Amino acid sequence: MKPQGNASGTGTHTLQSANTNSNRTATLPDADATLGFLNVPVSSTTSTIATSDVGKVISLSAGITIPNSTFAAGDVVSLYNNTSGNLTITTLNQIATAYVAGINTNRGGASGSNLTLATRGVATVLFISATECVITGNVS
């Protein structure tokens, strides 16, 4: 696409595609567009992470469970231990495959083991699929 006219400042600018005869018009700045830092919403979920928590940080006052066959590839949930002690992230007999980033040991499923989220620690759960996740942060 090549800009036509003055491409700086504010106002309406028309861009024409090099491959078609169609034009696209955009008004800048776009009042609906948000640029820059966006805050991460805080969730108050307790006991089990839910799909409504995707893209949020959960402030925990007790342990939490990562369920199996619930999330989609690319879903991300962050956890914050808002207590003065360690908390348990339950993966045993829950999500089928759970790895701590950088460690090739499955902590999920029937043969896995739960994780510990350190005091005031932060962890992020990245779902690779509905049955597999990788957990980064202050976990052991």
Secondary structure as GFF3:
##gff-version 3
##sequence-region A 1 140
A	DSSP	beta_strand	2	4	.	.	.	ID=ss1
A	DSSP	beta_strand	11	16	.	.	.	ID=ss2
A	DSSP	beta_strand	23	28	.	.	.	ID=ss3
A	DSSP	beta_strand	42	43	.	.	.	ID=ss4
A	DSSP	beta_strand	47	48	.	.	.	ID=ss5
A	DSSP	three_ten_helix	51	53	.	.	.	ID=ss6
A	DSSP	beta_strand	57	60	.	.	.	ID=ss7
A	DSSP	beta_strand	64	65	.	.	.	ID=ss8
A	DSSP	beta_strand	76	81	.	.	.	ID=ss9
A	DSSP	beta_strand	87	90	.	.	.	ID=ss10
A	DSSP	beta_strand	97	100	.	.	.	ID=ss11
A	DSSP	beta_strand	115	117	.	.	.	ID=ss12
A	DSSP	beta_strand	122	129	.	.	.	ID=ss13
A	DSSP	beta_strand	132	137	.	.	.	ID=ss14
###
